[in-house]
């Protein structure tokens, strides 16, 4: 089964940034032009991009949504968009701007019925983002506790969600390695596909993720690429020619 790498482009204030464990105060600016960053990943072989509107995630204002369209136009690469989808209008607009998949996080946790409506409207273009500190889910840019991880997995799987994006908050942006044990517990608890996020620091981490569980079929990689731990070409090579 192909294993998909999603280079992350996190946007705040119109710039490409990285946070540590989602803390707004712990920000590193990597580039003033997120579109150029995305173009570089596409040139290096990326077949998907993970684009996060951090402004929308923190305060609900989708200031960077237009950049989804710019990135799609500049790269021709499918975009998985995340951050601040708080209404059906937000979801519709993200798809209209060119997102091939939209990750719904806070809205899913605070109004679970929204997920059923979203899946009915957009099918497999909808993924649910489950960001957990231990087994406690966090919403609103990871600032508010919002239920139990495994309760949510069960509920949303029954609603027809076909993909979850699971982030271990304690590992995100830390280069400390993924939490494989928790990831496998998540994959065991659903029939949906799971994309892993948080902690990747080495090519060995990527290899471990690829073989972690049959339903784990992708990983989002951010800081390791920006910090030069490996290049995207090296990552794709380490995972074999069948990876994307």
ABEGO torsion letter per residue (X at the ends): XBBBBBBBBBBBGGBBBBBBGGBAABBBBABABAAAAAAAAAAAGBABBBBBBAAAAAAGBBAAAAAAAAAAAAAGBBBBBBEGBABAAAAAAAAAAGBABBBBBAAAAABAAAAAAAAAAAEAABBBBBBBBEABBBBGGGABBBEBAAAAAAAAAAAGBABBBBBBAAABGAGAEBBAAAAAAAAAABABBBBBBEGBABAAAAAAAAAABAABABBBBBAAAAAGABBAAAAAAAAEAABX
